[in-house]
Amino acid sequence: ACGNNIHSDQAMMELILSIATEDGRIRAVILNGSHASLNATDRFQDFYFIYIVTDVSTFIMGLTWIDRFGERMIL
C-alpha cells in the first residue's frame, strides 16, 4: 500500500485476491514481508506479494493490469 494509506489493509488484501481470482493466468498468490507475520510491529508495512502465473510474458507485454492497484509511481 502507499504511504498515504489510499487502501486499508483489508481492502488491499481483497484487491490482491480478487485480481488473482478473476485472472485465470494467476495460479497462486504468495504474501511475504511484514504483512505475512502476525508478530510484525512495523507501522510502515508494505504489501509484498508474488503472483504465480502460467505465462509471465502476457503480464510483461500488457502492463495495464498494474493500474488496478493505483497510480504508478515507478515502473
mmCIF file of the N, C-alpha and C atoms, coordinates in Angstrom:
data_MODEL
# 
_entry.id   MODEL 
# 
loop_
_atom_site.group_PDB 
_atom_site.id 
_atom_site.type_symbol 
_atom_site.label_atom_id 
_atom_site.label_alt_id 
_atom_site.label_comp_id 
_atom_site.label_asym_id 
_atom_site.label_entity_id 
_atom_site.label_seq_id 
_atom_site.pdbx_PDB_ins_code 
_atom_site.Cartn_x 
_atom_site.Cartn_y 
_atom_site.Cartn_z 
_atom_site.occupancy 
_atom_site.B_iso_or_equiv 
_atom_site.pdbx_formal_charge 
_atom_site.auth_seq_id 
_atom_site.auth_comp_id 
_atom_site.auth_asym_id 
_atom_site.auth_atom_id 
_atom_site.pdbx_PDB_model_num 
ATOM 1   N N  . ALA A 1 1  ? 0.845   -1.190  0.000   1.00 0.00 ? 1  ALA A N  1 
ATOM 2   C CA . ALA A 1 1  ? 0.000   0.000   0.000   1.00 0.00 ? 1  ALA A CA 1 
ATOM 3   C C  . ALA A 1 1  ? 0.876   1.234   0.000   1.00 0.00 ? 1  ALA A C  1 
ATOM 4   N N  . CYS A 1 2  ? 0.343   2.294   -0.456  1.00 0.00 ? 2  CYS A N  1 
ATOM 5   C CA . CYS A 1 2  ? 1.088   3.548   -0.496  1.00 0.00 ? 2  CYS A CA 1 
ATOM 6   C C  . CYS A 1 2  ? 1.201   4.123   0.896   1.00 0.00 ? 2  CYS A C  1 
ATOM 7   N N  . GLY A 1 3  ? 2.209   4.952   1.103   1.00 0.00 ? 3  GLY A N  1 
ATOM 8   C CA . GLY A 1 3  ? 2.428   5.563   2.396   1.00 0.00 ? 3  GLY A CA 1 
ATOM 9   C C  . GLY A 1 3  ? 1.271   6.424   2.863   1.00 0.00 ? 3  GLY A C  1 
ATOM 10  N N  . ASN A 1 4  ? 0.458   6.941   1.935   1.00 0.00 ? 4  ASN A N  1 
ATOM 11  C CA . ASN A 1 4  ? -0.658  7.788   2.337   1.00 0.00 ? 4  ASN A CA 1 
ATOM 12  C C  . ASN A 1 4  ? -1.924  6.986   2.610   1.00 0.00 ? 4  ASN A C  1 
ATOM 13  N N  . ASN A 1 5  ? -1.803  5.667   2.690   1.00 0.00 ? 5  ASN A N  1 
ATOM 14  C CA . ASN A 1 5  ? -2.895  4.773   3.080   1.00 0.00 ? 5  ASN A CA 1 
ATOM 15  C C  . ASN A 1 5  ? -4.127  4.935   2.208   1.00 0.00 ? 5  ASN A C  1 
ATOM 16  N N  . ILE A 1 6  ? -3.943  4.935   0.888   1.00 0.00 ? 6  ILE A N  1 
ATOM 17  C CA . ILE A 1 6  ? -5.064  5.001   -0.045  1.00 0.00 ? 6  ILE A CA 1 
ATOM 18  C C  . ILE A 1 6  ? -5.991  3.817   0.185   1.00 0.00 ? 6  ILE A C  1 
ATOM 19  N N  . HIS A 1 7  ? -5.421  2.670   0.427   1.00 0.00 ? 7  HIS A N  1 
ATOM 20  C CA . HIS A 1 7  ? -6.197  1.455   0.660   1.00 0.00 ? 7  HIS A CA 1 
ATOM 21  C C  . HIS A 1 7  ? -5.983  1.003   2.097   1.00 0.00 ? 7  HIS A C  1 
ATOM 22  N N  . SER A 1 8  ? -7.040  0.574   2.747   1.00 0.00 ? 8  SER A N  1 
ATOM 23  C CA . SER A 1 8  ? -6.858  -0.055  4.049   1.00 0.00 ? 8  SER A CA 1 
ATOM 24  C C  . SER A 1 8  ? -6.229  -1.426  3.832   1.00 0.00 ? 8  SER A C  1 
ATOM 25  N N  . ASP A 1 9  ? -5.688  -1.996  4.881   1.00 0.00 ? 9  ASP A N  1 
ATOM 26  C CA . ASP A 1 9  ? -5.085  -3.328  4.774   1.00 0.00 ? 9  ASP A CA 1 
ATOM 27  C C  . ASP A 1 9  ? -6.087  -4.345  4.239   1.00 0.00 ? 9  ASP A C  1 
ATOM 28  N N  . GLN A 1 10 ? -7.287  -4.338  4.776   1.00 0.00 ? 10 GLN A N  1 
ATOM 29  C CA . GLN A 1 10 ? -8.310  -5.300  4.354   1.00 0.00 ? 10 GLN A CA 1 
ATOM 30  C C  . GLN A 1 10 ? -8.681  -5.090  2.886   1.00 0.00 ? 10 GLN A C  1 
ATOM 31  N N  . ALA A 1 11 ? -8.844  -3.838  2.481   1.00 0.00 ? 11 ALA A N  1 
ATOM 32  C CA . ALA A 1 11 ? -9.198  -3.551  1.093   1.00 0.00 ? 11 ALA A CA 1 
ATOM 33  C C  . ALA A 1 11 ? -8.079  -3.974  0.147   1.00 0.00 ? 11 ALA A C  1 
ATOM 34  N N  . MET A 1 12 ? -6.827  -3.768  0.562   1.00 0.00 ? 12 MET A N  1 
ATOM 35  C CA . MET A 1 12 ? -5.700  -4.161  -0.286  1.00 0.00 ? 12 MET A CA 1 
ATOM 36  C C  . MET A 1 12 ? -5.632  -5.677  -0.425  1.00 0.00 ? 12 MET A C  1 
ATOM 37  N N  . MET A 1 13 ? -5.833  -6.395  0.662   1.00 0.00 ? 13 MET A N  1 
ATOM 38  C CA . MET A 1 13 ? -5.845  -7.864  0.584   1.00 0.00 ? 13 MET A CA 1 
ATOM 39  C C  . MET A 1 13 ? -6.970  -8.345  -0.331  1.00 0.00 ? 13 MET A C  1 
ATOM 40  N N  . GLU A 1 14 ? -8.127  -7.733  -0.215  1.00 0.00 ? 14 GLU A N  1 
ATOM 41  C CA . GLU A 1 14 ? -9.253  -8.110  -1.074  1.00 0.00 ? 14 GLU A CA 1 
ATOM 42  C C  . GLU A 1 14 ? -8.938  -7.828  -2.538  1.00 0.00 ? 14 GLU A C  1 
ATOM 43  N N  . LEU A 1 15 ? -8.279  -6.707  -2.819  1.00 0.00 ? 15 LEU A N  1 
ATOM 44  C CA . LEU A 1 15 ? -7.900  -6.376  -4.186  1.00 0.00 ? 15 LEU A CA 1 
ATOM 45  C C  . LEU A 1 15 ? -6.899  -7.387  -4.742  1.00 0.00 ? 15 LEU A C  1 
ATOM 46  N N  . ILE A 1 16 ? -5.872  -7.690  -3.975  1.00 0.00 ? 16 ILE A N  1 
ATOM 47  C CA . ILE A 1 16 ? -4.858  -8.667  -4.403  1.00 0.00 ? 16 ILE A CA 1 
ATOM 48  C C  . ILE A 1 16 ? -5.517  -10.002 -4.728  1.00 0.00 ? 16 ILE A C  1 
ATOM 49  N N  . LEU A 1 17 ? -6.390  -10.459 -3.853  1.00 0.00 ? 17 LEU A N  1 
ATOM 50  C CA . LEU A 1 17 ? -7.047  -11.752 -4.053  1.00 0.00 ? 17 LEU A CA 1 
ATOM 51  C C  . LEU A 1 17 ? -8.080  -11.716 -5.166  1.00 0.00 ? 17 LEU A C  1 
ATOM 52  N N  . SER A 1 18 ? -8.798  -10.609 -5.316  1.00 0.00 ? 18 SER A N  1 
ATOM 53  C CA . SER A 1 18 ? -9.803  -10.547 -6.380  1.00 0.00 ? 18 SER A CA 1 
ATOM 54  C C  . SER A 1 18 ? -9.146  -10.558 -7.754  1.00 0.00 ? 18 SER A C  1 
ATOM 55  N N  . ILE A 1 19 ? -8.023  -9.880  -7.894  1.00 0.00 ? 19 ILE A N  1 
ATOM 56  C CA . ILE A 1 19 ? -7.293  -9.917  -9.160  1.00 0.00 ? 19 ILE A CA 1 
ATOM 57  C C  . ILE A 1 19 ? -6.864  -11.348 -9.467  1.00 0.00 ? 19 ILE A C  1 
ATOM 58  N N  . ALA A 1 20 ? -6.355  -12.043 -8.461  1.00 0.00 ? 20 ALA A N  1 
ATOM 59  C CA . ALA A 1 20 ? -5.924  -13.433 -8.656  1.00 0.00 ? 20 ALA A CA 1 
ATOM 60  C C  . ALA A 1 20 ? -7.103  -14.336 -9.011  1.00 0.00 ? 20 ALA A C  1 
ATOM 61  N N  . THR A 1 21 ? -8.237  -14.115 -8.385  1.00 0.00 ? 21 THR A N  1 
ATOM 62  C CA . THR A 1 21 ? -9.417  -14.947 -8.634  1.00 0.00 ? 21 THR A CA 1 
ATOM 63  C C  . THR A 1 21 ? -9.985  -14.704 -10.029 1.00 0.00 ? 21 THR A C  1 
ATOM 64  N N  . GLU A 1 22 ? -9.966  -13.463 -10.461 1.00 0.00 ? 22 GLU A N  1 
ATOM 65  C CA . GLU A 1 22 ? -10.578 -13.091 -11.743 1.00 0.00 ? 22 GLU A CA 1 
ATOM 66  C C  . GLU A 1 22 ? -9.709  -13.426 -12.954 1.00 0.00 ? 22 GLU A C  1 
ATOM 67  N N  . ASP A 1 23 ? -8.419  -13.570 -12.756 1.00 0.00 ? 23 ASP A N  1 
ATOM 68  C CA . ASP A 1 23 ? -7.496  -13.773 -13.875 1.00 0.00 ? 23 ASP A CA 1 
ATOM 69  C C  . ASP A 1 23 ? -7.036  -15.227 -13.892 1.00 0.00 ? 23 ASP A C  1 
ATOM 70  N N  . GLY A 1 24 ? -7.471  -15.971 -14.883 1.00 0.00 ? 24 GLY A N  1 
ATOM 71  C CA . GLY A 1 24 ? -7.155  -17.391 -14.985 1.00 0.00 ? 24 GLY A CA 1 
ATOM 72  C C  . GLY A 1 24 ? -5.675  -17.695 -15.168 1.00 0.00 ? 24 GLY A C  1 
ATOM 73  N N  . ARG A 1 25 ? -4.886  -16.692 -15.545 1.00 0.00 ? 25 ARG A N  1 
ATOM 74  C CA . ARG A 1 25 ? -3.444  -16.911 -15.699 1.00 0.00 ? 25 ARG A CA 1 
ATOM 75  C C  . ARG A 1 25 ? -2.740  -16.971 -14.350 1.00 0.00 ? 25 ARG A C  1 
ATOM 76  N N  . ILE A 1 26 ? -3.388  -16.447 -13.308 1.00 0.00 ? 26 ILE A N  1 
ATOM 77  C CA . ILE A 1 26 ? -2.794  -16.448 -11.970 1.00 0.00 ? 26 ILE A CA 1 
ATOM 78  C C  . ILE A 1 26 ? -3.196  -17.724 -11.254 1.00 0.00 ? 26 ILE A C  1 
ATOM 79  N N  . ARG A 1 27 ? -2.203  -18.501 -10.851 1.00 0.00 ? 27 ARG A N  1 
ATOM 80  C CA . ARG A 1 27 ? -2.457  -19.813 -10.238 1.00 0.00 ? 27 ARG A CA 1 
ATOM 81  C C  . ARG A 1 27 ? -2.345  -19.784 -8.724  1.00 0.00 ? 27 ARG A C  1 
ATOM 82  N N  . ALA A 1 28 ? -1.565  -18.847 -8.176  1.00 0.00 ? 28 ALA A N  1 
ATOM 83  C CA . ALA A 1 28 ? -1.381  -18.776 -6.724  1.00 0.00 ? 28 ALA A CA 1 
ATOM 84  C C  . ALA A 1 28 ? -0.880  -17.383 -6.356  1.00 0.00 ? 28 ALA A C  1 
ATOM 85  N N  . VAL A 1 29 ? -1.044  -17.037 -5.079  1.00 0.00 ? 29 VAL A N  1 
ATOM 86  C CA . VAL A 1 29 ? -0.544  -15.774 -4.544  1.00 0.00 ? 29 VAL A CA 1 
ATOM 87  C C  . VAL A 1 29 ? 0.270   -16.092 -3.299  1.00 0.00 ? 29 VAL A C  1 
ATOM 88  N N  . ILE A 1 30 ? 1.438   -15.493 -3.201  1.00 0.00 ? 30 ILE A N  1 
ATOM 89  C CA . ILE A 1 30 ? 2.286   -15.658 -2.023  1.00 0.00 ? 30 ILE A CA 1 
ATOM 90  C C  . ILE A 1 30 ? 2.446   -14.285 -1.375  1.00 0.00 ? 30 ILE A C  1 
ATOM 91  N N  . LEU A 1 31 ? 2.130   -14.188 -0.110  1.00 0.00 ? 31 LEU A N  1 
ATOM 92  C CA . LEU A 1 31 ? 2.321   -12.956 0.650   1.00 0.00 ? 31 LEU A CA 1 
ATOM 93  C C  . LEU A 1 31 ? 3.544   -13.143 1.525   1.00 0.00 ? 31 LEU A C  1 
ATOM 94  N N  . ASN A 1 32 ? 4.457   -12.168 1.473   1.00 0.00 ? 32 ASN A N  1 
ATOM 95  C CA . ASN A 1 32 ? 5.625   -12.237 2.352   1.00 0.00 ? 32 ASN A CA 1 
ATOM 96  C C  . ASN A 1 32 ? 5.904   -10.853 2.915   1.00 0.00 ? 32 ASN A C  1 
ATOM 97  N N  . GLY A 1 33 ? 6.945   -10.715 3.677   1.00 0.00 ? 33 GLY A N  1 
ATOM 98  C CA . GLY A 1 33 ? 7.233   -9.442  4.320   1.00 0.00 ? 33 GLY A CA 1 
ATOM 99  C C  . GLY A 1 33 ? 6.460   -9.292  5.615   1.00 0.00 ? 33 GLY A C  1 
ATOM 100 N N  . SER A 1 34 ? 6.392   -8.068  6.100   1.00 0.00 ? 34 SER A N  1 
ATOM 101 C CA . SER A 1 34 ? 5.809   -7.834  7.421   1.00 0.00 ? 34 SER A CA 1 
ATOM 102 C C  . SER A 1 34 ? 4.316   -8.141  7.491   1.00 0.00 ? 34 SER A C  1 
ATOM 103 N N  . HIS A 1 35 ? 3.591   -8.036  6.382   1.00 0.00 ? 35 HIS A N  1 
ATOM 104 C CA . HIS A 1 35 ? 2.166   -8.372  6.410   1.00 0.00 ? 35 HIS A CA 1 
ATOM 105 C C  . HIS A 1 35 ? 1.924   -9.873  6.565   1.00 0.00 ? 35 HIS A C  1 
ATOM 106 N N  . ALA A 1 36 ? 2.927   -10.664 6.272   1.00 0.00 ? 36 ALA A N  1 
ATOM 107 C CA . ALA A 1 36 ? 2.779   -12.106 6.400   1.00 0.00 ? 36 ALA A CA 1 
ATOM 108 C C  . ALA A 1 36 ? 3.045   -12.592 7.824   1.00 0.00 ? 36 ALA A C  1 
ATOM 109 N N  . SER A 1 37 ? 3.530   -11.705 8.684   1.00 0.00 ? 37 SER A N  1 
ATOM 110 C CA . SER A 1 37 ? 3.876   -12.080 10.053  1.00 0.00 ? 37 SER A CA 1 
ATOM 111 C C  . SER A 1 37 ? 2.838   -11.549 11.039  1.00 0.00 ? 37 SER A C  1 
ATOM 112 N N  . LEU A 1 38 ? 2.339   -12.411 11.869  1.00 0.00 ? 38 LEU A N  1 
ATOM 113 C CA . LEU A 1 38 ? 1.388   -11.993 12.905  1.00 0.00 ? 38 LEU A CA 1 
ATOM 114 C C  . LEU A 1 38 ? 2.067   -11.168 13.989  1.00 0.00 ? 38 LEU A C  1 
ATOM 115 N N  . ASN A 1 39 ? 3.394   -11.262 14.090  1.00 0.00 ? 39 ASN A N  1 
ATOM 116 C CA . ASN A 1 39 ? 4.146   -10.570 15.134  1.00 0.00 ? 39 ASN A CA 1 
ATOM 117 C C  . ASN A 1 39 ? 4.774   -9.259  14.661  1.00 0.00 ? 39 ASN A C  1 
ATOM 118 N N  . ALA A 1 40 ? 4.517   -8.857  13.436  1.00 0.00 ? 40 ALA A N  1 
ATOM 119 C CA . ALA A 1 40 ? 5.140   -7.647  12.905  1.00 0.00 ? 40 ALA A CA 1 
ATOM 120 C C  . ALA A 1 40 ? 4.599   -6.407  13.604  1.00 0.00 ? 40 ALA A C  1 
ATOM 121 N N  . THR A 1 41 ? 5.483   -5.480  13.906  1.00 0.00 ? 41 THR A N  1 
ATOM 122 C CA . THR A 1 41 ? 5.075   -4.246  14.592  1.00 0.00 ? 41 THR A CA 1 
ATOM 123 C C  . THR A 1 41 ? 5.400   -3.008  13.765  1.00 0.00 ? 41 THR A C  1 
ATOM 124 N N  . ASP A 1 42 ? 5.893   -3.184  12.568  1.00 0.00 ? 42 ASP A N  1 
ATOM 125 C CA . ASP A 1 42 ? 6.269   -2.072  11.699  1.00 0.00 ? 42 ASP A CA 1 
ATOM 126 C C  . ASP A 1 42 ? 5.015   -1.332  11.240  1.00 0.00 ? 42 ASP A C  1 
ATOM 127 N N  . ARG A 1 43 ? 4.878   -0.055  11.589  1.00 0.00 ? 43 ARG A N  1 
ATOM 128 C CA . ARG A 1 43 ? 3.683   0.683   11.197  1.00 0.00 ? 43 ARG A CA 1 
ATOM 129 C C  . ARG A 1 43 ? 3.726   1.139   9.737   1.00 0.00 ? 43 ARG A C  1 
ATOM 130 N N  . PHE A 1 44 ? 4.870   0.974   9.086   1.00 0.00 ? 44 PHE A N  1 
ATOM 131 C CA . PHE A 1 44 ? 5.010   1.326   7.677   1.00 0.00 ? 44 PHE A CA 1 
ATOM 132 C C  . PHE A 1 44 ? 5.042   0.075   6.804   1.00 0.00 ? 44 PHE A C  1 
ATOM 133 N N  . GLN A 1 45 ? 4.195   -0.872  7.113   1.00 0.00 ? 45 GLN A N  1 
ATOM 134 C CA . GLN A 1 45 ? 4.169   -2.130  6.386   1.00 0.00 ? 45 GLN A CA 1 
ATOM 135 C C  . GLN A 1 45 ? 3.758   -1.913  4.931   1.00 0.00 ? 45 GLN A C  1 
ATOM 136 N N  . ASP A 1 46 ? 4.484   -2.543  4.043   1.00 0.00 ? 46 ASP A N  1 
ATOM 137 C CA . ASP A 1 46 ? 4.124   -2.587  2.635   1.00 0.00 ? 46 ASP A CA 1 
ATOM 138 C C  . ASP A 1 46 ? 3.583   -3.977  2.341   1.00 0.00 ? 46 ASP A C  1 
ATOM 139 N N  . PHE A 1 47 ? 2.913   -4.094  1.218   1.00 0.00 ? 47 PHE A N  1 
ATOM 140 C CA . PHE A 1 47 ? 2.433   -5.400  0.775   1.00 0.00 ? 47 PHE A CA 1 
ATOM 141 C C  . PHE A 1 47 ? 3.431   -5.958  -0.222  1.00 0.00 ? 47 PHE A C  1 
ATOM 142 N N  . TYR A 1 48 ? 4.065   -7.047  0.132   1.00 0.00 ? 48 TYR A N  1 
ATOM 143 C CA . TYR A 1 48 ? 4.963   -7.755  -0.768  1.00 0.00 ? 48 TYR A CA 1 
ATOM 144 C C  . TYR A 1 48 ? 4.275   -9.066  -1.110  1.00 0.00 ? 48 TYR A C  1 
ATOM 145 N N  . PHE A 1 49 ? 3.933   -9.215  -2.371  1.00 0.00 ? 49 PHE A N  1 
ATOM 146 C CA . PHE A 1 49 ? 3.266   -10.443 -2.779  1.00 0.00 ? 49 PHE A CA 1 
ATOM 147 C C  . PHE A 1 49 ? 3.770   -10.849 -4.155  1.00 0.00 ? 49 PHE A C  1 
ATOM 148 N N  . ILE A 1 50 ? 3.586   -12.115 -4.450  1.00 0.00 ? 50 ILE A N  1 
ATOM 149 C CA . ILE A 1 50 ? 4.019   -12.691 -5.713  1.00 0.00 ? 50 ILE A CA 1 
ATOM 150 C C  . ILE A 1 50 ? 2.828   -13.420 -6.317  1.00 0.00 ? 50 ILE A C  1 
ATOM 151 N N  . TYR A 1 51 ? 2.549   -13.125 -7.578  1.00 0.00 ? 51 TYR A N  1 
ATOM 152 C CA . TYR A 1 51 ? 1.570   -13.907 -8.318  1.00 0.00 ? 51 TYR A CA 1 
ATOM 153 C C  . TYR A 1 51 ? 2.333   -15.005 -9.057  1.00 0.00 ? 51 TYR A C  1 
ATOM 154 N N  . ILE A 1 52 ? 1.930   -16.236 -8.863  1.00 0.00 ? 52 ILE A N  1 
ATOM 155 C CA . ILE A 1 52 ? 2.459   -17.363 -9.632  1.00 0.00 ? 52 ILE A CA 1 
ATOM 156 C C  . ILE A 1 52 ? 1.546   -17.503 -10.845 1.00 0.00 ? 52 ILE A C  1 
ATOM 157 N N  . VAL A 1 53 ? 2.125   -17.357 -12.039 1.00 0.00 ? 53 VAL A N  1 
ATOM 158 C CA . VAL A 1 53 ? 1.314   -17.285 -13.253 1.00 0.00 ? 53 VAL A CA 1 
ATOM 159 C C  . VAL A 1 53 ? 1.697   -18.368 -14.256 1.00 0.00 ? 53 VAL A C  1 
ATOM 160 N N  . THR A 1 54 ? 0.778   -18.605 -15.193 1.00 0.00 ? 54 THR A N  1 
ATOM 161 C CA . THR A 1 54 ? 1.030   -19.619 -16.223 1.00 0.00 ? 54 THR A CA 1 
ATOM 162 C C  . THR A 1 54 ? 1.913   -19.094 -17.346 1.00 0.00 ? 54 THR A C  1 
ATOM 163 N N  . ASP A 1 55 ? 1.837   -17.790 -17.649 1.00 0.00 ? 55 ASP A N  1 
ATOM 164 C CA . ASP A 1 55 ? 2.611   -17.213 -18.752 1.00 0.00 ? 55 ASP A CA 1 
ATOM 165 C C  . ASP A 1 55 ? 3.018   -15.791 -18.388 1.00 0.00 ? 55 ASP A C  1 
ATOM 166 N N  . VAL A 1 56 ? 4.211   -15.614 -17.883 1.00 0.00 ? 56 VAL A N  1 
ATOM 167 C CA . VAL A 1 56 ? 4.667   -14.302 -17.417 1.00 0.00 ? 56 VAL A CA 1 
ATOM 168 C C  . VAL A 1 56 ? 4.751   -13.285 -18.556 1.00 0.00 ? 56 VAL A C  1 
ATOM 169 N N  . SER A 1 57 ? 4.993   -13.734 -19.776 1.00 0.00 ? 57 SER A N  1 
ATOM 170 C CA . SER A 1 57 ? 5.159   -12.793 -20.888 1.00 0.00 ? 57 SER A CA 1 
ATOM 171 C C  . SER A 1 57 ? 3.897   -11.978 -21.133 1.00 0.00 ? 57 SER A C  1 
ATOM 172 N N  . THR A 1 58 ? 2.723   -12.531 -20.893 1.00 0.00 ? 58 THR A N  1 
ATOM 173 C CA . THR A 1 58 ? 1.485   -11.779 -21.105 1.00 0.00 ? 58 THR A CA 1 
ATOM 174 C C  . THR A 1 58 ? 1.326   -10.651 -20.085 1.00 0.00 ? 58 THR A C  1 
ATOM 175 N N  . PHE A 1 59 ? 1.893   -10.806 -18.915 1.00 0.00 ? 59 PHE A N  1 
ATOM 176 C CA . PHE A 1 59 ? 1.868   -9.744  -17.907 1.00 0.00 ? 59 PHE A CA 1 
ATOM 177 C C  . PHE A 1 59 ? 2.885   -8.652  -18.232 1.00 0.00 ? 59 PHE A C  1 
ATOM 178 N N  . ILE A 1 60 ? 4.019   -9.040  -18.781 1.00 0.00 ? 60 ILE A N  1 
ATOM 179 C CA . ILE A 1 60 ? 5.071   -8.086  -19.118 1.00 0.00 ? 60 ILE A CA 1 
ATOM 180 C C  . ILE A 1 60 ? 4.678   -7.240  -20.328 1.00 0.00 ? 60 ILE A C  1 
ATOM 181 N N  . MET A 1 61 ? 4.033   -7.861  -21.314 1.00 0.00 ? 61 MET A N  1 
ATOM 182 C CA . MET A 1 61 ? 3.671   -7.141  -22.533 1.00 0.00 ? 61 MET A CA 1 
ATOM 183 C C  . MET A 1 61 ? 2.509   -6.174  -22.312 1.00 0.00 ? 61 MET A C  1 
ATOM 184 N N  . GLY A 1 62 ? 1.614   -6.480  -21.409 1.00 0.00 ? 62 GLY A N  1 
ATOM 185 C CA . GLY A 1 62 ? 0.467   -5.620  -21.146 1.00 0.00 ? 62 GLY A CA 1 
ATOM 186 C C  . GLY A 1 62 ? 0.459   -5.184  -19.695 1.00 0.00 ? 62 GLY A C  1 
ATOM 187 N N  . LEU A 1 63 ? 1.031   -4.044  -19.397 1.00 0.00 ? 63 LEU A N  1 
ATOM 188 C CA . LEU A 1 63 ? 1.224   -3.623  -18.009 1.00 0.00 ? 63 LEU A CA 1 
ATOM 189 C C  . LEU A 1 63 ? 0.029   -2.891  -17.404 1.00 0.00 ? 63 LEU A C  1 
ATOM 190 N N  . THR A 1 64 ? -1.052  -2.737  -18.133 1.00 0.00 ? 64 THR A N  1 
ATOM 191 C CA . THR A 1 64 ? -2.197  -2.006  -17.598 1.00 0.00 ? 64 THR A CA 1 
ATOM 192 C C  . THR A 1 64 ? -2.854  -2.719  -16.418 1.00 0.00 ? 64 THR A C  1 
ATOM 193 N N  . TRP A 1 65 ? -2.630  -4.011  -16.251 1.00 0.00 ? 65 TRP A N  1 
ATOM 194 C CA . TRP A 1 65 ? -3.210  -4.734  -15.117 1.00 0.00 ? 65 TRP A CA 1 
ATOM 195 C C  . TRP A 1 65 ? -2.711  -4.159  -13.791 1.00 0.00 ? 65 TRP A C  1 
ATOM 196 N N  . ILE A 1 66 ? -1.542  -3.550  -13.808 1.00 0.00 ? 66 ILE A N  1 
ATOM 197 C CA . ILE A 1 66 ? -0.960  -2.959  -12.605 1.00 0.00 ? 66 ILE A CA 1 
ATOM 198 C C  . ILE A 1 66 ? -1.788  -1.768  -12.114 1.00 0.00 ? 66 ILE A C  1 
ATOM 199 N N  . ASP A 1 67 ? -2.457  -1.090  -13.037 1.00 0.00 ? 67 ASP A N  1 
ATOM 200 C CA . ASP A 1 67 ? -3.194  0.125   -12.697 1.00 0.00 ? 67 ASP A CA 1 
ATOM 201 C C  . ASP A 1 67 ? -4.322  -0.104  -11.692 1.00 0.00 ? 67 ASP A C  1 
ATOM 202 N N  . ARG A 1 68 ? -4.778  -1.331  -11.540 1.00 0.00 ? 68 ARG A N  1 
ATOM 203 C CA . ARG A 1 68 ? -5.830  -1.612  -10.551 1.00 0.00 ? 68 ARG A CA 1 
ATOM 204 C C  . ARG A 1 68 ? -5.361  -1.354  -9.119  1.00 0.00 ? 68 ARG A C  1 
ATOM 205 N N  . PHE A 1 69 ? -4.060  -1.324  -8.913  1.00 0.00 ? 69 PHE A N  1 
ATOM 206 C CA . PHE A 1 69 ? -3.511  -1.087  -7.579  1.00 0.00 ? 69 PHE A CA 1 
ATOM 207 C C  . PHE A 1 69 ? -3.390  0.396   -7.249  1.00 0.00 ? 69 PHE A C  1 
ATOM 208 N N  . GLY A 1 70 ? -3.589  1.259   -8.216  1.00 0.00 ? 70 GLY A N  1 
ATOM 209 C CA . GLY A 1 70 ? -3.480  2.691   -8.000  1.00 0.00 ? 70 GLY A CA 1 
ATOM 210 C C  . GLY A 1 70 ? -2.513  3.312   -8.985  1.00 0.00 ? 70 GLY A C  1 
ATOM 211 N N  . GLU A 1 71 ? -2.270  4.589   -8.800  1.00 0.00 ? 71 GLU A N  1 
ATOM 212 C CA . GLU A 1 71 ? -1.390  5.321   -9.693  1.00 0.00 ? 71 GLU A CA 1 
ATOM 213 C C  . GLU A 1 71 ? 0.043   4.790   -9.576  1.00 0.00 ? 71 GLU A C  1 
ATOM 214 N N  . ARG A 1 72 ? 0.671   4.597   -10.721 1.00 0.00 ? 72 ARG A N  1 
ATOM 215 C CA . ARG A 1 72 ? 2.053   4.120   -10.743 1.00 0.00 ? 72 ARG A CA 1 
ATOM 216 C C  . ARG A 1 72 ? 2.994   5.246   -10.355 1.00 0.00 ? 72 ARG A C  1 
ATOM 217 N N  . MET A 1 73 ? 3.920   4.947   -9.471  1.00 0.00 ? 73 MET A N  1 
ATOM 218 C CA . MET A 1 73 ? 4.937   5.920   -9.090  1.00 0.00 ? 73 MET A CA 1 
ATOM 219 C C  . MET A 1 73 ? 6.246   5.639   -9.810  1.00 0.00 ? 73 MET A C  1 
ATOM 220 N N  . ILE A 1 74 ? 6.577   4.356   -9.956  1.00 0.00 ? 74 ILE A N  1 
ATOM 221 C CA . ILE A 1 74 ? 7.810   3.921   -10.621 1.00 0.00 ? 74 ILE A CA 1 
ATOM 222 C C  . ILE A 1 74 ? 7.485   2.637   -11.360 1.00 0.00 ? 74 ILE A C  1 
ATOM 223 N N  . LEU A 1 75 ? 8.058   2.500   -12.550 1.00 0.00 ? 75 LEU A N  1 
ATOM 224 C CA . LEU A 1 75 ? 7.894   1.247   -13.283 1.00 0.00 ? 75 LEU A CA 1 
ATOM 225 C C  . LEU A 1 75 ? 9.198   0.909   -13.951 1.00 0.00 ? 75 LEU A C  1 
# 
